[in-house]
Amino acid sequence: MAEYRLLTIWRIEAPLEAVYAAIHNSPHWPDWWPGIQKVEQVAVGDADGIDSVLRYVWQGRLPYRMVFDVRATRIEKQVAMEGAVQGDLEGVGCWHFSNEGTVSIVHYAWHVRSTRWWMNMIAPFARSMFIRNHGILMRQGAEGLAGLLDAPLLSQESIDLMAEA
């Protein structure tokens, strides 16, 4: 399976509480995040949301969809959210939240492997294209969030951690 270790960093001039609330409320992402076609609840977790499962359907600029479930494994309000990923991708996604004055900083670590045979077969040649597609989706998320919050997006950065190694 082809492995990807990607880090996205958003800096938005908005209250941390508002940024966290919008990201935590992922069933409403399709309202403001282009590229997300659908988010549906598959299983209800405990009172804090741990073990809840959401199914995500993503469509980037490339002609394929990705469908995967995320089971919440960690939720610390305004600090972090983490989930185990299963489906077209397997691995872990983790959001980290912090702020510097009026600027909210969001780090999203995406450590996954593709389970789709055709993606794995062409990964040696298409890896950079898949990573660029992820970067475009994440930029759309940053811009959508900034629009939702009516706040300036100060920066958005996508990093391939495997290339940095």
Backbone as ProteinMPNN parsed JSONL, in Angstrom:
{"seq_chain_A": "MAEYRLLTIWRIEAPLEAVYAAIHNSPHWPDWWPGIQKVEQVAVGDADGIDSVLRYVWQGRLPYRMVFDVRATRIEKQVAMEGAVQGDLEGVGCWHFSNEGTVSIVHYAWHVRSTRWWMNMIAPFARSMFIRNHGILMRQGAEGLAGLLDAPLLSQESIDLMAEA", "coords_chain_A": {"N_chain_A": [[0.836, -1.189, 0.0], [0.477, 2.232, -0.767], [1.984, 4.815, 1.035], [1.278, 7.84, 2.831], [2.299, 10.773, 4.414], [1.259, 13.582, 5.539], [1.19, 17.052, 6.278], [-0.764, 19.771, 7.138], [-1.018, 23.241, 7.579], [-2.904, 25.807, 8.837], [-3.421, 29.277, 9.196], [-5.521, 31.442, 10.636], [-7.173, 34.462, 11.105], [-9.101, 34.496, 13.497], [-11.326, 33.759, 16.238], [-10.235, 31.117, 18.344], [-12.164, 29.43, 19.445], [-14.287, 29.578, 17.603], [-13.102, 28.585, 15.263], [-12.408, 25.972, 16.065], [-15.011, 24.995, 16.672], [-16.266, 24.979, 14.13], [-14.687, 23.131, 12.719], [-14.931, 20.89, 14.328], [-17.596, 20.3, 13.926], [-18.115, 18.422, 11.736], [-20.184, 17.163, 10.129], [-21.337, 19.322, 8.838], [-19.424, 20.255, 7.098], [-19.661, 19.971, 4.215], [-21.185, 22.206, 3.582], [-19.48, 24.385, 3.502], [-16.981, 23.58, 2.609], [-15.578, 23.037, -0.309], [-15.303, 20.143, -2.32], [-15.858, 18.231, -0.459], [-18.269, 15.954, -0.61], [-20.145, 14.6, 0.924], [-20.974, 13.975, 4.341], [-21.702, 11.619, 6.691], [-23.245, 10.256, 9.596], [-22.277, 7.222, 10.968], [-22.038, 5.706, 13.261], [-22.876, 6.273, 16.676], [-21.038, 7.71, 19.255], [-19.656, 7.894, 22.603], [-20.661, 10.195, 25.261], [-18.827, 12.255, 24.905], [-18.19, 11.999, 22.294], [-16.295, 10.158, 21.578], [-15.436, 7.229, 19.838], [-17.452, 7.634, 18.011], [-18.498, 7.338, 14.616], [-17.925, 8.619, 11.463], [-18.746, 8.884, 8.03], [-17.022, 9.912, 5.201], [-17.19, 11.461, 2.03], [-15.194, 12.371, -0.51], [-14.252, 14.498, -3.22], [-11.867, 15.509, -5.254], [-9.965, 17.506, -7.552], [-9.156, 15.636, -9.335], [-10.303, 12.801, -11.306], [-11.752, 10.956, -9.457], [-13.319, 9.536, -6.552], [-12.967, 9.533, -2.997], [-13.771, 7.465, -0.329], [-14.218, 7.095, 3.044], [-14.277, 5.974, 6.465], [-14.178, 7.564, 9.643], [-13.262, 6.963, 12.858], [-13.684, 8.431, 15.909], [-11.073, 8.877, 18.14], [-9.848, 10.482, 19.939], [-10.717, 13.419, 21.588], [-10.193, 16.58, 22.521], [-11.371, 19.418, 23.672], [-10.891, 22.311, 21.801], [-8.208, 21.772, 21.615], [-7.301, 19.259, 20.454], [-8.271, 16.796, 18.007], [-8.652, 13.47, 17.05], [-8.652, 10.692, 14.809], [-9.27, 7.306, 13.731], [-8.825, 5.983, 10.555], [-10.599, 4.272, 8.013], [-11.231, 2.523, 4.998], [-11.188, 3.647, 1.676], [-8.819, 4.746, 2.269], [-6.479, 4.075, 4.884], [-5.504, 4.642, 8.228], [-4.473, 7.39, 10.231], [-5.872, 10.482, 11.216], [-5.261, 13.718, 12.464], [-6.218, 16.618, 14.128], [-4.838, 19.593, 15.395], [-5.06, 22.341, 17.575], [-4.26, 25.73, 18.191], [-3.346, 29.028, 19.369], [-2.088, 32.311, 18.586], [-2.279, 35.162, 19.982], [-4.738, 36.883, 18.288], [-4.824, 35.123, 16.247], [-5.705, 32.026, 15.007], [-4.282, 28.823, 14.905], [-4.103, 25.993, 12.998], [-3.184, 22.696, 12.822], [-3.058, 19.95, 10.726], [-2.51, 16.638, 10.662], [-2.025, 13.965, 8.526], [-1.794, 10.753, 8.206], [-1.703, 8.19, 6.27], [-2.517, 5.199, 4.342], [-3.107, 4.111, 1.054], [-5.786, 2.034, 0.022], [-6.794, 1.326, -2.348], [-6.429, -0.557, -5.205], [-5.661, 0.374, -7.773], [-4.646, 2.898, -7.258], [-2.446, 2.287, -5.699], [-0.966, 0.861, -7.548], [-0.226, 2.797, -9.444], [1.038, 4.633, -7.886], [3.917, 5.034, -7.679], [4.392, 6.688, -9.873], [2.398, 8.6, -9.79], [2.279, 9.745, -7.317], [3.041, 12.419, -6.564], [1.033, 13.843, -7.838], [-1.256, 12.94, -6.475], [-0.669, 13.974, -3.957], [-0.62, 16.719, -4.495], [-3.324, 17.034, -5.155], [-4.492, 16.513, -2.668], [-3.441, 18.713, -1.306], [-4.741, 20.803, -2.668], [-7.415, 20.293, -1.951], [-7.206, 20.755, 0.811], [-6.477, 23.445, 0.843], [-8.831, 24.526, -0.217], [-10.474, 23.921, 1.929], [-9.373, 25.572, 3.94], [-9.847, 28.112, 2.816], [-12.631, 27.998, 2.617], [-13.356, 27.769, 5.328], [-12.372, 30.207, 6.305], [-14.071, 31.906, 4.882], [-16.563, 31.1, 5.924], [-16.295, 31.962, 8.566], [-15.946, 34.599, 8.158], [-13.372, 35.707, 8.147], [-9.912, 36.64, 7.858], [-7.774, 34.558, 5.967], [-4.633, 33.891, 6.766], [-2.437, 32.298, 6.122], [-1.686, 29.215, 4.429], [-0.38, 26.061, 4.407], [1.01, 23.18, 2.944], [2.627, 20.173, 3.595], [4.709, 17.554, 2.619], [5.608, 15.128, 4.579], [7.138, 12.871, 4.21], [8.797, 13.506, 2.134], [10.332, 15.36, 3.371], [11.904, 13.9, 5.014]], "CA_chain_A": [[0.0, 0.0, 0.0], [1.209, 3.496, -0.827], [1.864, 5.556, 2.3], [1.344, 9.299, 2.756], [2.396, 11.481, 5.7], [1.074, 14.965, 5.109], [0.876, 18.023, 7.323], [-1.335, 21.026, 6.655], [-1.057, 24.277, 8.616], [-3.725, 26.976, 8.519], [-3.39, 30.411, 10.133], [-6.736, 32.211, 10.368], [-7.409, 35.497, 12.115], [-10.451, 34.241, 14.019], [-11.255, 33.165, 17.578], [-9.987, 29.679, 18.382], [-13.431, 28.755, 19.731], [-15.065, 29.507, 16.363], [-12.386, 27.688, 14.358], [-12.599, 24.621, 16.588], [-16.424, 24.604, 16.537], [-16.553, 24.684, 12.725], [-14.007, 21.893, 12.329], [-15.531, 19.809, 15.116], [-18.923, 20.031, 13.373], [-17.824, 17.96, 10.378], [-21.339, 16.908, 9.257], [-21.664, 20.536, 8.083], [-18.337, 20.647, 6.204], [-20.045, 20.18, 2.809], [-21.776, 23.54, 3.416], [-18.469, 25.42, 3.29], [-15.714, 23.018, 2.137], [-15.68, 22.404, -1.628], [-14.566, 18.886, -2.386], [-16.525, 17.254, 0.398], [-19.608, 15.746, -1.147], [-21.094, 14.136, 1.936], [-20.52, 13.453, 5.63], [-22.853, 11.025, 7.363], [-22.934, 9.538, 10.827], [-22.42, 5.777, 10.856], [-22.213, 5.198, 14.629], [-22.856, 7.278, 17.736], [-20.069, 7.38, 20.296], [-20.041, 8.239, 23.974], [-21.113, 11.58, 25.459], [-17.795, 13.164, 24.396], [-17.993, 11.747, 20.87], [-15.312, 9.096, 21.356], [-15.958, 6.048, 19.139], [-18.415, 7.959, 16.958], [-17.95, 7.054, 13.29], [-18.481, 9.427, 10.378], [-18.303, 8.501, 6.681], [-16.718, 11.076, 4.373], [-17.05, 11.265, 0.59], [-14.397, 13.487, -1.027], [-13.986, 14.552, -4.656], [-10.948, 16.596, -5.565], [-9.945, 17.893, -8.967], [-8.9, 14.446, -10.141], [-11.575, 12.118, -11.582], [-12.079, 9.828, -8.584], [-13.8, 9.864, -5.206], [-12.433, 8.768, -1.871], [-14.775, 7.24, 0.707], [-13.622, 6.446, 4.213], [-14.883, 6.217, 7.772], [-13.265, 8.022, 10.689], [-13.734, 6.688, 14.226], [-13.047, 9.378, 16.835], [-10.298, 8.217, 19.198], [-9.412, 11.508, 20.898], [-11.331, 14.735, 21.431], [-9.893, 17.527, 23.595], [-11.97, 20.655, 23.175], [-10.004, 23.41, 21.412], [-6.813, 21.33, 21.656], [-7.012, 18.225, 19.461], [-9.225, 15.753, 17.628], [-7.934, 12.438, 16.313], [-9.516, 9.6, 14.4], [-8.756, 6.174, 12.964], [-9.402, 6.031, 9.216], [-10.747, 2.995, 7.308], [-11.973, 2.618, 3.746], [-10.254, 3.815, 0.561], [-7.57, 5.061, 2.962], [-6.391, 3.569, 6.255], [-4.471, 5.317, 8.996], [-4.859, 8.298, 11.311], [-5.919, 11.921, 10.97], [-5.263, 14.423, 13.748], [-6.286, 18.075, 14.144], [-4.314, 20.265, 16.597], [-5.495, 23.738, 17.586], [-3.58, 26.646, 19.114], [-3.497, 30.405, 18.906], [-1.111, 33.353, 18.908], [-3.102, 36.373, 20.005], [-6.02, 36.748, 17.588], [-4.643, 34.193, 15.132], [-5.853, 30.599, 15.298], [-3.373, 27.986, 14.123], [-4.621, 24.638, 12.882], [-2.295, 21.706, 12.212], [-3.742, 18.696, 10.417], [-1.591, 15.568, 10.273], [-2.751, 12.932, 7.798], [-0.863, 9.636, 8.02], [-2.582, 7.166, 5.713], [-2.115, 4.339, 3.239], [-4.189, 3.864, 0.105], [-6.19, 0.632, -0.102], [-7.308, 1.113, -3.709], [-5.389, -1.245, -5.968], [-5.165, 1.161, -8.893], [-3.83, 3.989, -6.718], [-1.181, 1.701, -5.272], [-0.226, 0.455, -8.73], [0.364, 3.956, -10.129], [1.623, 5.554, -6.897], [5.294, 5.476, -7.959], [4.384, 7.725, -10.901], [1.341, 9.589, -9.561], [2.3, 10.19, -5.923], [3.052, 13.886, -6.461], [-0.284, 14.306, -8.269], [-2.171, 12.676, -5.359], [-0.339, 14.919, -2.881], [-1.114, 18.035, -4.935], [-4.785, 17.006, -5.037], [-4.762, 16.679, -1.233], [-3.136, 20.11, -0.984], [-5.821, 21.641, -3.207], [-8.58, 20.095, -1.081], [-6.967, 21.41, 2.093], [-6.561, 24.895, 0.602], [-10.26, 24.827, -0.321], [-10.998, 23.899, 3.294], [-8.923, 26.789, 4.626], [-10.575, 29.249, 2.248], [-14.032, 27.855, 3.004], [-13.467, 28.087, 6.751], [-12.209, 31.66, 6.433], [-15.312, 32.504, 4.401], [-17.615, 30.813, 6.901], [-16.068, 32.773, 9.766], [-15.722, 35.978, 7.72], [-12.077, 36.004, 8.767], [-8.803, 36.526, 6.918], [-6.863, 33.418, 5.945], [-3.301, 34.491, 6.702], [-1.556, 31.393, 5.391], [-2.027, 27.806, 4.331], [0.825, 25.361, 3.975], [0.919, 21.722, 2.873], [3.975, 19.617, 3.662], [4.862, 16.106, 2.49], [6.597, 14.796, 5.607], [8.025, 11.825, 3.713], [9.793, 14.191, 1.307], [11.189, 16.111, 4.288], [12.756, 12.953, 5.77]], "C_chain_A": [[0.88, 1.252, 0.0], [0.924, 4.304, 0.437], [2.041, 7.051, 2.059], [1.381, 9.853, 4.171], [2.412, 12.964, 5.363], [0.706, 15.835, 6.294], [0.364, 19.29, 6.652], [-1.393, 21.997, 7.824], [-1.864, 25.455, 8.086], [-3.525, 28.02, 9.603], [-4.537, 31.333, 9.738], [-6.925, 33.226, 11.485], [-8.866, 35.416, 12.571], [-10.304, 33.624, 15.401], [-11.092, 31.643, 17.503], [-11.285, 28.904, 18.6], [-14.245, 28.56, 18.453], [-14.426, 28.547, 15.363], [-12.606, 26.241, 14.788], [-14.036, 24.153, 16.365], [-16.758, 24.221, 15.097], [-15.916, 23.37, 12.293], [-14.593, 20.702, 13.078], [-16.88, 19.381, 14.536], [-18.812, 19.529, 11.929], [-19.042, 17.552, 9.552], [-21.754, 18.125, 8.428], [-20.527, 21.001, 7.17], [-18.784, 20.839, 4.757], [-20.684, 21.546, 2.544], [-20.727, 24.595, 3.065], [-17.14, 24.9, 2.718], [-15.921, 22.351, 0.787], [-14.823, 21.133, -1.656], [-15.139, 17.823, -1.474], [-17.956, 17.127, -0.101], [-20.608, 15.368, -0.071], [-20.352, 13.713, 3.193], [-21.76, 12.894, 6.31], [-22.405, 10.238, 8.586], [-23.248, 8.065, 10.633], [-22.689, 5.167, 12.227], [-22.094, 6.353, 15.611], [-21.869, 6.819, 18.801], [-20.589, 7.711, 21.673], [-20.421, 9.721, 24.054], [-20.113, 12.605, 24.924], [-17.542, 12.994, 22.9], [-16.969, 10.675, 20.563], [-16.034, 7.86, 20.821], [-17.112, 6.359, 18.191], [-17.721, 7.711, 15.617], [-18.697, 7.902, 12.267], [-17.904, 8.935, 9.06], [-18.178, 9.767, 5.84], [-16.609, 10.657, 2.912], [-16.396, 12.527, 0.034], [-14.258, 13.365, -2.543], [-13.102, 15.762, -4.905], [-11.038, 16.967, -7.034], [-9.698, 16.707, -9.881], [-10.189, 13.632, -10.266], [-11.797, 10.837, -10.758], [-12.57, 10.368, -7.249], [-13.061, 9.014, -4.196], [-13.534, 8.677, -0.825], [-14.083, 6.526, 1.857], [-14.386, 6.836, 5.464], [-13.804, 6.684, 8.734], [-13.934, 7.769, 12.04], [-12.968, 7.588, 15.176], [-12.364, 8.615, 17.967], [-9.83, 9.198, 20.267], [-10.126, 12.815, 20.58], [-11.013, 15.54, 22.685], [-10.321, 18.893, 23.086], [-10.925, 21.758, 23.006], [-8.521, 23.064, 21.509], [-6.524, 20.352, 20.525], [-8.224, 17.34, 19.211], [-8.454, 14.756, 16.773], [-8.897, 11.325, 15.957], [-8.774, 8.544, 13.617], [-9.543, 6.096, 11.658], [-9.453, 4.624, 8.619], [-11.599, 3.201, 6.071], [-10.992, 2.691, 2.595], [-8.867, 4.213, 1.055], [-7.635, 4.436, 4.341], [-5.277, 4.311, 6.962], [-5.057, 6.189, 10.077], [-4.866, 9.729, 10.784], [-6.008, 12.63, 12.305], [-5.23, 15.936, 13.533], [-5.693, 18.569, 15.457], [-4.631, 21.747, 16.471], [-4.677, 24.533, 18.596], [-3.844, 28.065, 18.615], [-2.305, 31.241, 19.355], [-1.881, 34.661, 18.833], [-4.437, 36.114, 19.337], [-5.961, 35.757, 16.423], [-4.781, 32.755, 15.625], [-4.958, 29.816, 14.35], [-3.898, 26.559, 14.177], [-3.566, 23.789, 12.183], [-3.123, 20.454, 11.943], [-2.719, 17.704, 9.902], [-2.412, 14.423, 9.695], [-1.746, 11.836, 7.454], [-1.677, 8.433, 7.577], [-1.876, 6.339, 4.642], [-3.336, 4.153, 2.342], [-4.496, 2.371, 0.073], [-6.718, 0.328, -1.504], [-6.182, 0.58, -4.589], [-4.802, -0.359, -7.059], [-4.305, 2.331, -8.415], [-2.459, 3.469, -6.296], [-0.315, 1.329, -6.471], [0.461, 1.658, -9.393], [1.053, 4.935, -9.176], [3.063, 5.956, -7.205], [5.364, 6.616, -8.979], [3.452, 8.885, -10.559], [1.333, 10.159, -8.146], [2.221, 11.718, -5.801], [1.703, 14.472, -6.879], [-1.312, 14.094, -7.15], [-1.931, 13.675, -4.222], [-0.801, 16.328, -3.245], [-2.635, 18.115, -4.806], [-5.198, 17.183, -3.577], [-4.537, 18.14, -0.829], [-4.208, 21.067, -1.48], [-7.064, 21.524, -2.337], [-8.402, 20.821, 0.246], [-6.988, 22.935, 1.946], [-8.023, 25.316, 0.486], [-10.907, 24.835, 1.063], [-10.625, 25.154, 4.057], [-9.698, 28.005, 4.134], [-12.054, 29.198, 2.624], [-14.265, 28.211, 4.459], [-13.339, 29.594, 6.972], [-13.471, 32.381, 5.966], [-16.461, 32.306, 5.376], [-17.519, 31.741, 8.1], [-15.901, 34.258, 9.444], [-14.43, 36.508, 8.335], [-10.969, 35.866, 7.73], [-8.034, 35.211, 7.095], [-5.468, 33.996, 5.743], [-2.311, 33.612, 5.956], [-2.121, 29.987, 5.417], [-0.808, 27.114, 3.758], [0.566, 23.866, 3.99], [2.33, 21.166, 2.761], [3.898, 18.103, 3.509], [5.975, 15.701, 3.449], [7.549, 13.692, 5.16], [9.108, 12.422, 2.815], [10.791, 14.935, 2.175], [12.199, 15.207, 4.99], [14.088, 12.727, 5.104]], "O_chain_A": [[1.9, 1.309, 0.688], [-0.226, 4.454, 0.85], [2.829, 7.477, 1.215], [0.591, 9.451, 5.025], [3.433, 13.522, 4.96], [-0.003, 15.402, 7.202], [0.979, 19.811, 5.721], [-1.774, 21.62, 8.932], [-1.556, 26.023, 7.038], [-3.466, 27.692, 10.788], [-4.534, 31.926, 8.659], [-6.845, 32.887, 12.665], [-9.732, 36.155, 12.102], [-9.271, 33.028, 15.707], [-11.738, 30.977, 16.695], [-11.484, 27.843, 18.008], [-14.828, 27.495, 18.245], [-15.124, 27.785, 14.694], [-12.95, 25.388, 13.969], [-14.254, 23.028, 15.915], [-17.463, 23.237, 14.87], [-16.537, 22.583, 11.578], [-14.734, 19.62, 12.508], [-17.257, 18.215, 14.648], [-19.353, 20.145, 11.011], [-18.945, 17.591, 8.326], [-22.449, 17.978, 7.422], [-20.653, 22.043, 6.527], [-18.334, 21.785, 4.112], [-20.72, 21.995, 1.398], [-21.041, 25.587, 2.407], [-16.266, 25.697, 2.379], [-16.393, 21.215, 0.73], [-13.742, 21.089, -1.069], [-14.923, 16.632, -1.698], [-18.746, 18.067, -0.023], [-21.774, 15.758, -0.132], [-19.251, 13.166, 3.128], [-22.752, 13.601, 6.487], [-21.331, 9.637, 8.604], [-24.339, 7.7, 10.193], [-23.471, 4.224, 12.349], [-21.317, 7.287, 15.407], [-21.878, 5.653, 19.196], [-21.796, 7.799, 21.894], [-20.493, 10.409, 23.036], [-20.505, 13.704, 24.533], [-16.774, 13.751, 22.306], [-16.789, 10.314, 19.4], [-17.108, 7.498, 21.3], [-17.696, 5.439, 17.619], [-16.504, 7.859, 15.503], [-19.927, 7.903, 12.212], [-16.72, 8.609, 8.975], [-19.097, 10.583, 5.774], [-16.013, 9.628, 2.594], [-16.969, 13.614, 0.098], [-14.158, 12.262, -3.079], [-13.546, 16.903, -4.779], [-12.068, 16.762, -7.676], [-9.998, 16.768, -11.073], [-11.077, 13.755, -9.422], [-12.006, 9.762, -11.322], [-12.277, 11.502, -6.869], [-12.59, 7.918, -4.504], [-14.155, 9.68, -0.475], [-13.446, 5.489, 1.671], [-15.047, 7.873, 5.52], [-12.655, 6.251, 8.649], [-15.015, 8.284, 12.326], [-11.741, 7.52, 15.246], [-12.99, 7.814, 18.661], [-9.459, 8.794, 21.369], [-10.136, 13.261, 19.432], [-11.496, 15.229, 23.773], [-9.705, 19.452, 22.179], [-10.185, 22.089, 23.932], [-7.672, 23.955, 21.489], [-5.614, 20.575, 19.726], [-9.079, 17.161, 20.078], [-7.697, 15.144, 15.882], [-9.839, 11.042, 16.698], [-7.789, 8.825, 12.933], [-10.773, 6.138, 11.659], [-8.482, 3.872, 8.701], [-12.569, 3.959, 6.09], [-10.058, 1.891, 2.527], [-7.871, 4.041, 0.353], [-8.717, 4.282, 4.908], [-4.23, 4.582, 6.374], [-6.006, 5.804, 10.76], [-3.993, 10.133, 10.015], [-6.747, 12.198, 13.189], [-4.349, 16.466, 12.856], [-6.006, 18.03, 16.519], [-4.49, 22.336, 15.4], [-4.432, 24.075, 19.712], [-4.479, 28.27, 17.581], [-1.624, 30.939, 20.335], [-2.107, 35.2, 17.75], [-5.187, 35.234, 19.759], [-6.942, 35.581, 15.701], [-4.072, 32.323, 16.534], [-4.884, 30.105, 13.156], [-4.107, 25.993, 15.25], [-3.111, 24.122, 11.089], [-3.81, 19.956, 12.835], [-2.131, 17.899, 8.838], [-3.378, 13.969, 10.308], [-0.948, 11.978, 6.527], [-2.27, 7.738, 8.401], [-0.822, 6.703, 4.12], [-4.463, 4.051, 2.827], [-3.587, 1.542, 0.094], [-7.052, -0.819, -1.803], [-5.12, 1.193, -4.701], [-3.587, -0.336, -7.254], [-3.346, 2.713, -9.086], [-1.441, 4.128, -6.508], [0.908, 1.459, -6.43], [1.598, 1.548, -9.849], [1.59, 5.952, -9.613], [3.414, 7.121, -7.013], [6.297, 7.419, -8.947], [3.682, 10.017, -10.983], [0.471, 10.972, -7.812], [1.423, 12.241, -5.023], [1.276, 15.489, -6.333], [-2.145, 14.966, -6.903], [-2.878, 14.16, -3.603], [-1.317, 17.051, -2.392], [-3.172, 19.144, -4.396], [-6.142, 17.916, -3.28], [-5.34, 18.725, -0.103], [-4.548, 22.032, -0.795], [-7.699, 22.53, -2.017], [-9.343, 21.434, 0.749], [-7.468, 23.635, 2.837], [-8.415, 26.349, 1.03], [-11.784, 25.654, 1.338], [-11.462, 25.739, 4.745], [-10.151, 28.827, 4.93], [-12.66, 30.229, 2.915], [-15.247, 28.873, 4.794], [-14.106, 30.183, 7.733], [-13.894, 33.358, 6.585], [-17.239, 33.226, 5.627], [-18.529, 32.244, 8.592], [-15.735, 35.077, 10.347], [-14.388, 37.577, 8.944], [-11.082, 35.052, 6.813], [-7.695, 34.812, 8.209], [-5.158, 34.528, 4.677], [-1.446, 34.114, 5.239], [-2.91, 29.618, 6.287], [-0.266, 27.539, 2.737], [-0.028, 23.342, 4.932], [3.128, 21.623, 1.942], [3.113, 17.446, 4.192], [7.154, 15.911, 3.161], [8.659, 13.591, 5.682], [10.218, 11.894, 2.749], [11.944, 15.126, 1.789], [13.217, 15.676, 5.498], [14.909, 11.964, 5.612]]}, "name": "protein", "num_of_chains": 1, "seq": "MAEYRLLTIWRIEAPLEAVYAAIHNSPHWPDWWPGIQKVEQVAVGDADGIDSVLRYVWQGRLPYRMVFDVRATRIEKQVAMEGAVQGDLEGVGCWHFSNEGTVSIVHYAWHVRSTRWWMNMIAPFARSMFIRNHGILMRQGAEGLAGLLDAPLLSQESIDLMAEA"}
